[in-house]
Each structure stands twice: as C-alpha cells, then as structure tokens.
C-alpha cells in the first residue's frame, strides 16, 4: 500500500510540473517567435506579459462548448481525451535520473512508441466525427503523416537499442555513459538526424503541421472544436513535444549524464545534479522546436511524404545496418 501511495504521489508531482511547464512554454513560444519577427509578443497581462497563459486559460475555460449538428457526438467528445491520456501516460516511463522514475519498464521505448501510435487515433476520430470536410481531410493527413514518420522514428531508435542492448531507458543512458563520447548522437549522427526530423512530424509541428494547416484546411481536425476541448488538443501537443525532447535527450544526448572527457576537464561539474543536465537538454530541444517554427515555411503534403518514404526511412535502414555491422565486427 505504501508503494502504491508513493507511486501516486510521484505521478501527481510529474503531471503537475509538466502541466505548469507547458503553460509557461506557450508564453515562451510567443515571446521567442515575437523576437524572431522583430516584435515584443505578449506584454499587457502582468509584467512583460507573464500572466498571459493564465488569461488564456480563463478565457478558453469560459467559452461555450459547441458540438456541430452533424457530428458524431460521443466520438467528438472523447477524441481530445484519447489524445491527451495516451500522450500523458508516456510521462510515467521517462526516467529523470537514477532515483526518480515512476515506472522503469524493461520495454520503455516500445511503450512510448505504442502509446504515441494510439494517440493518433484521437486525431483521426476527431477529424471523422466532426462532420466537416476540413476536419476529415486533416484527420486523413495525420494518418498518412504518422504512418510515414513512425517507421523512420522506430528505425532511428532501433540503432540505439542495438548499441545499448536494452529497451529500458535507464539502461540506455548508462550505456551511453560508458562510451568514449558519452552520447550516441555522435557515432549515430544519421540516426540522430532522422529522429529529430521524425519527431517534428510526429508532433505535427512546423514545418510538418499539415494536419492543421490553416491556409488550406482552416484548422484541420481542430476546425469544429471550441472551448476546453480545443485546449486539450494543444495541451496534448505540447506534452508530446516534451516527450520527444525527453526521448532525444535520453537516447542520443546521454540523459542526465555528461561526457566523461568534459567532467575530467571540469571536475566541478560532478556537483551539478543530473536532473539539471537533463532539463538543459530538454529545454534546448524545445527551443529548437520554437526556432524552426519561426524560421521554416510549411512543406507541401507531397514533399512531406517524399521526405518520409524516400529519405528518412532509407537513411534509417542504412544507419541500422551500419550499426549492426560495426557492433558485430568491432564491438
């Protein structure tokens, strides 16, 4: 019973911290994009606009929840919950250091990939149940996009699993710490690049935000949603961004550890908690998400599919073959 209570407390802490950080991320994104476009961003609500996320929450909470007349009511209502639940559940298997993890599963990577695949059904359900052609096209685009890029994402992570010899995320971090570089991003540079590009597409972020392309589909699968259900989609999107940022940090950048040759040069870095190093890597990747959105134009849908099937998947296969040969002959 004590163990169950402890797990519930840890889950509540993780969820509360992540939801708070997500709210602040929306503020940071608007500020960073504002600076990139030579403007200030939010400035009116609170000092320097710091209370803008609170104002946004209050506004959207009191909006009217509209359900279209032609919608499949039950599916329309549960679609945001499907996406949010199967996105948030991934937080339970993310190790933040050696001591703080809710569930250190032996199949951690497989669990995250499976949950991410199920959450996409929420987008498809939302698109179909809305009774709108724009929503329906957004759902179809999402299905095609995920099918294309999940394969590339899985291939890039397969190289990591092959080198570490485990699907357990904490084991992968420890395996990286034993290597010369202290991370897999350098010896697996191809897999790292494939993962980063696929992560952008998996989270429907620019320049791969085709399922909700406002210039073509109004708002894609979000077109008919309003009020709090509309906010749940965005909450799930930002949590998914942090899941991908955590994965790239744990699987390619050494997680909560730093390379040994750096700590040998600067021994004082040993005193910095591992959670701080992991947070720096995660927030660095989130900044990359925002920077790319501010600077890159959206791809056409045919270009998106060509990149997935003709570039990333072949590159992922080549990377996996090279890793297998290197491990078999030299390691």
Secondary structure, 3 states (H helix, E strand, C coil): CHHHHHHHHHHHHHHHHHHHHHHHHHHHHHHHHHHHCCCCCCCCCCHHHCCHHHHHHHHHHCCCCCCCCCCCHHHHHHHHHHHHHHHHHHHHHCCCCCCCCCCCCCCHHHHHHHHHHHHHHHHHHHHHHCCCHHHHHHHHHHHHHHHHHHHHHHHHHHHHHHHHCCCCHHHHHHHHHCCCCCCHHHHCHHHHHHHHHHHHHHCCCCCCCHHHCHHHHCCHHHCCCCHHHHHHHHHHHHHHHHHHHHHHHHHHCCCCCCCHHHHHHCHHHHHCCHHHHHHHHHHHHHHHHHHHHHHCCCCCHHHHHHHHHHHHHHHHHHHHHHHHHHHHHCC
